[in-house]
């Protein structure tokens, strides 16, 4: 029952926030087009950051240098705490 109350409060808070955001956007100079431009810019920044981080991870894992094959790298990402060859438990 407690989780249901928290979910309900979250839904109400999200609805209130959405209404307030809509009011502030509709009264601002840029209006909805300004919000859309801002969202596009934000999405471009997120994509750029994700690509940069992926490159950092590929270098750190040695995928591009042949130090580690792609399947092993994927296993490291999916199961980071699993024991590996050459590691000792404990």
Rosetta constraint file for C-alpha pairs under 8 A:
AtomPair CA 1 CA 5 HARMONIC 6.50 0.50
AtomPair CA 2 CA 6 HARMONIC 6.40 0.50
AtomPair CA 3 CA 7 HARMONIC 6.14 0.50
AtomPair CA 4 CA 8 HARMONIC 6.13 0.50
AtomPair CA 5 CA 9 HARMONIC 6.18 0.50
AtomPair CA 6 CA 10 HARMONIC 6.12 0.50
AtomPair CA 7 CA 11 HARMONIC 6.23 0.50
AtomPair CA 8 CA 12 HARMONIC 6.26 0.50
AtomPair CA 9 CA 13 HARMONIC 6.06 0.50
AtomPair CA 10 CA 14 HARMONIC 6.08 0.50
AtomPair CA 11 CA 15 HARMONIC 6.16 0.50
AtomPair CA 12 CA 16 HARMONIC 6.17 0.50
AtomPair CA 13 CA 17 HARMONIC 6.08 0.50
AtomPair CA 14 CA 18 HARMONIC 6.07 0.50
AtomPair CA 15 CA 19 HARMONIC 6.22 0.50
AtomPair CA 16 CA 20 HARMONIC 6.20 0.50
AtomPair CA 17 CA 21 HARMONIC 6.02 0.50
AtomPair CA 18 CA 22 HARMONIC 6.08 0.50
AtomPair CA 19 CA 23 HARMONIC 6.21 0.50
AtomPair CA 20 CA 24 HARMONIC 6.19 0.50
AtomPair CA 21 CA 25 HARMONIC 6.07 0.50
AtomPair CA 22 CA 26 HARMONIC 6.04 0.50
AtomPair CA 23 CA 27 HARMONIC 6.26 0.50
AtomPair CA 24 CA 28 HARMONIC 6.05 0.50
AtomPair CA 25 CA 30 HARMONIC 7.44 0.50
AtomPair CA 25 CA 31 HARMONIC 5.13 0.50
AtomPair CA 25 CA 32 HARMONIC 6.19 0.50
AtomPair CA 25 CA 35 HARMONIC 7.05 0.50
AtomPair CA 26 CA 31 HARMONIC 4.94 0.50
AtomPair CA 26 CA 32 HARMONIC 6.52 0.50
AtomPair CA 27 CA 31 HARMONIC 6.64 0.50
AtomPair CA 29 CA 34 HARMONIC 7.92 0.50
AtomPair CA 30 CA 34 HARMONIC 4.22 0.50
AtomPair CA 30 CA 35 HARMONIC 7.10 0.50
AtomPair CA 31 CA 35 HARMONIC 6.65 0.50
AtomPair CA 32 CA 36 HARMONIC 6.16 0.50
AtomPair CA 33 CA 37 HARMONIC 6.13 0.50
AtomPair CA 34 CA 38 HARMONIC 6.17 0.50
AtomPair CA 35 CA 39 HARMONIC 6.14 0.50
AtomPair CA 36 CA 40 HARMONIC 6.16 0.50
AtomPair CA 37 CA 41 HARMONIC 6.19 0.50
AtomPair CA 38 CA 42 HARMONIC 6.10 0.50
AtomPair CA 39 CA 43 HARMONIC 6.06 0.50
AtomPair CA 40 CA 44 HARMONIC 6.20 0.50
AtomPair CA 41 CA 45 HARMONIC 6.26 0.50
AtomPair CA 42 CA 46 HARMONIC 6.23 0.50
AtomPair CA 43 CA 47 HARMONIC 6.19 0.50
AtomPair CA 44 CA 48 HARMONIC 6.12 0.50
AtomPair CA 45 CA 49 HARMONIC 6.06 0.50
AtomPair CA 46 CA 50 HARMONIC 6.03 0.50
AtomPair CA 47 CA 51 HARMONIC 6.17 0.50
AtomPair CA 48 CA 52 HARMONIC 6.20 0.50
AtomPair CA 49 CA 53 HARMONIC 6.10 0.50
AtomPair CA 50 CA 54 HARMONIC 6.06 0.50
AtomPair CA 51 CA 55 HARMONIC 6.28 0.50
AtomPair CA 52 CA 56 HARMONIC 6.35 0.50
AtomPair CA 53 CA 57 HARMONIC 6.18 0.50
AtomPair CA 54 CA 58 HARMONIC 6.15 0.50
AtomPair CA 55 CA 59 HARMONIC 6.25 0.50
AtomPair CA 56 CA 60 HARMONIC 6.06 0.50
AtomPair CA 57 CA 61 HARMONIC 5.92 0.50
AtomPair CA 58 CA 62 HARMONIC 5.92 0.50
AtomPair CA 58 CA 63 HARMONIC 5.19 0.50
AtomPair CA 58 CA 64 HARMONIC 6.23 0.50
AtomPair CA 59 CA 63 HARMONIC 6.41 0.50
AtomPair CA 59 CA 64 HARMONIC 6.34 0.50
AtomPair CA 59 CA 65 HARMONIC 7.46 0.50
AtomPair CA 61 CA 67 HARMONIC 7.77 0.50
AtomPair CA 61 CA 68 HARMONIC 6.85 0.50
AtomPair CA 61 CA 73 HARMONIC 6.62 0.50
AtomPair CA 62 CA 66 HARMONIC 6.20 0.50
AtomPair CA 62 CA 67 HARMONIC 4.88 0.50
AtomPair CA 62 CA 68 HARMONIC 5.48 0.50
AtomPair CA 63 CA 67 HARMONIC 6.24 0.50
AtomPair CA 63 CA 68 HARMONIC 5.23 0.50
AtomPair CA 63 CA 69 HARMONIC 5.92 0.50
AtomPair CA 63 CA 70 HARMONIC 6.10 0.50
AtomPair CA 63 CA 73 HARMONIC 7.01 0.50
AtomPair CA 68 CA 72 HARMONIC 6.51 0.50
AtomPair CA 68 CA 73 HARMONIC 6.58 0.50
AtomPair CA 69 CA 73 HARMONIC 6.32 0.50
AtomPair CA 70 CA 74 HARMONIC 6.09 0.50
AtomPair CA 71 CA 75 HARMONIC 6.21 0.50
AtomPair CA 72 CA 76 HARMONIC 6.20 0.50
AtomPair CA 73 CA 77 HARMONIC 6.37 0.50
AtomPair CA 74 CA 78 HARMONIC 6.13 0.50
AtomPair CA 75 CA 79 HARMONIC 5.68 0.50
AtomPair CA 75 CA 80 HARMONIC 7.45 0.50
AtomPair CA 76 CA 80 HARMONIC 4.84 0.50
AtomPair CA 83 CA 87 HARMONIC 6.26 0.50
AtomPair CA 83 CA 88 HARMONIC 7.44 0.50
AtomPair CA 83 CA 89 HARMONIC 6.97 0.50
